[in-house]
Amino acid sequence: AFRQASPFRAPRHAIASAMSSDASLRPILETERLRLIPLRAEDSGDIFTLMRDAEVMAFWDMPESDDPDLIASIVAGQVEEMAQGRAIYWVMRSLPDERFIGVCDLSEIDRRHKRAEVGFMLGRDAWGEGHASEAVQTVVSYAATQGLRRLLARTHLGNRRSDSLLEKLGFKEEGLLRGHVLRDGERRDCRLFGLLL
């Protein structure tokens, strides 16, 4: 999932129908400046531009990659998760020019316990403009309309920018996951955040 881990009123329908394999039922969300469009396999080129950037990937579970086939495979897996109703991944594009900004998601959706995990990733040229906050707030509002009551987010220790964004949106730090990620031969600690809706 994409993890680095605005108000929206969606029609009240089950998450299962919102995430069915019928792409027309996957939600397109809009904010004042952004359109969040459900991920498609054709978006892998844009995702590749994000995931080849060492600065963008500095606080992620995997390092940057120069392999477009690997990124295409990751995107294909995420599209399949959507078809199975286990996640929704969105591509963020600016209004009105449709410029690619980044990605965000609701993943690890657990309908029984009404919870999911939130993730987001932005290209460096969009940092500091408030796009991530705008997009994640919209995803949080959408999740609430779909019956989810708890959202989780995880950041790598030291990722102060993402920590601050989550805290600004009302997420509370719930603990430290020691040695949670193995990257580049080293174990990394992660901070866990939660939000009750």
N, C-alpha and C positions, 0 to 999 in steps of 0.2 A: 504494500500500500504506500501511498504517498504520505509520509508522516514527517513532520518537523515540529517534528511535532514534535445578515443585515435585515428591518423587519419584513418578513415575507409571509403572505397568506396563501397557502396552497389549498386546493380542494381537499376535502377530507375523504381520502380513500386509503386503503390498506397499503402498507409498504410493499407487500407482495405484488400488488398490481402496478405500483409505481415503478417497480424494478423488474417487471416481466421481460421476456425476451422481445416483446413488441416495442421497438425503439420509440414509437409514437407515445407510449405511456410513460417513458422516462422523463422526469421533470427538467425543463429548462428554467433556470432561475435568473432573475434580473435584479440588479441593484441600480443605484443612481448612475454608476459608471461602468458596470460590468455585466456581461452575459455569461452565465455558467451553463455550458452545453455538455450533455452526456458524452463521455469518452467513446471514440471510435478507433478502430485499428489504424485508420488513415492519419490519426493524430500522432503516431509514433515519431515522425520527423521532428515535430515541435518538442515532444518530450525528450528526444535525444539531445536537442540543444541545451536543455536544462541539465540533464544527467551527465553531460561530458564536461561540465564546468566544475572545477575543483572547489571553488568558493561556495557554490550552491550546495554541493554535496558534502561539505565539511562536517556537518552534524547529522549525517544519515547512516543507516545501517550498512550501506554498501558504499564503496568509493566511487568516484567518477568513472565513466566508461567511454571508451572510444569505439565501442562495438555497436553499430546500429542494429545488428541482428539480435543482440542480447536485449536491447531496449524494446525492439519490436516484439520479442517474445514476452517480456514483462507486460507490455500493454495488451497483448493478446490474452494473457492470463487474467488481466483485470477486466477486460471486456467479457470474458467467460464468467467471471464472478458475478458481474452484473446480470448476465443472462440467467444465472442460477438464483438470483435474488439475494445474494450475500453481501452486496456492496453497491454503492453508486459512486462513480468517479466522474468528476466534471473537469472540463477544460475551461479556463477563465480567458475571456476575450474582452477587450475594451470596447466601449460604445463611443462613437458609432463606427469606428474604423476596423473593428474585428481584429486588432493587434493581439497576438498571443501574449498573455501575461504569466500564466502558470497553471497549476492544477490544484484541486482540493477534493476531499472525499469523505464519505461516511462508509466505513468498512467494519468488518467483524460484527455485523449486525446480528443481534441476538433478540429475536422477537419474544421469546418466552420471558426474558428478564427486562425487555424494553430498553436495551442499551446498544451503543455502537461506539466506534472509535473515530475521531476526527483527525484528518491530516491535511497538510497543505505544503506547497512548494512554489516559489516564485523565481522568475528570471531576475538576474542582478539589476537589469535596467529598470525594473519595477520596484526595487527596494525603496523603502522610506516614503512611499506615496499613499499608504493607507489601504492599498488594494487587498492585502491579506486579511486585514481586520474586517473590511467590508464583505468580502466573500465568506469568511468563516461565520460571521454573524448571520448571514443569510442562510447558510447551511444549518446552523444551530436552530434558527427559527423554523426552517423547513422540517427538521427532525422532530421538533415539538408538535407540529401540526400532524405528523404521521404517527404519533403515539409513543415515541421514544421518551424515556424519562430520565436517562442517565447517559452522559457522554464522557468518554475518556480521551485523553491526549497524552502523548509521550514525547519528551524531548531529551536529547543528549545533554549531559552535564556540561555547562558552559555556553549553551545556546541561549544567551540572554534575550536576544531579539524575539525569539518565539515564546520564551517564558513570559515576557512582558505582554505580548499580544494576548496570550491565553488569560493572564490575570486581568487584563483590561476588560475582557469579555465575561468575567465572572467565574472562570475556572479557579479551583482551589488546589494548591499542591497537596497531594495525599501521601507522598512517600518517595523514597529513593530505591530504585531497582539496581542493586549493586551487581556489577559485572554482567549486565543484561545483554549486551551486544558484543560479539566478537568481530572486530574489524582490524584489518592490517596486522593481525597477529596479537592484538591487545584487546583486553576486555574493557568495555566502556560502561560507565554508570549512566542511568537514565532517570529523569524526574518524571513522576506520574502525576497527572492533573485530572480532576474530575469536575463535572458540572451536573447538578440535579435540575431537571426541567419541570 
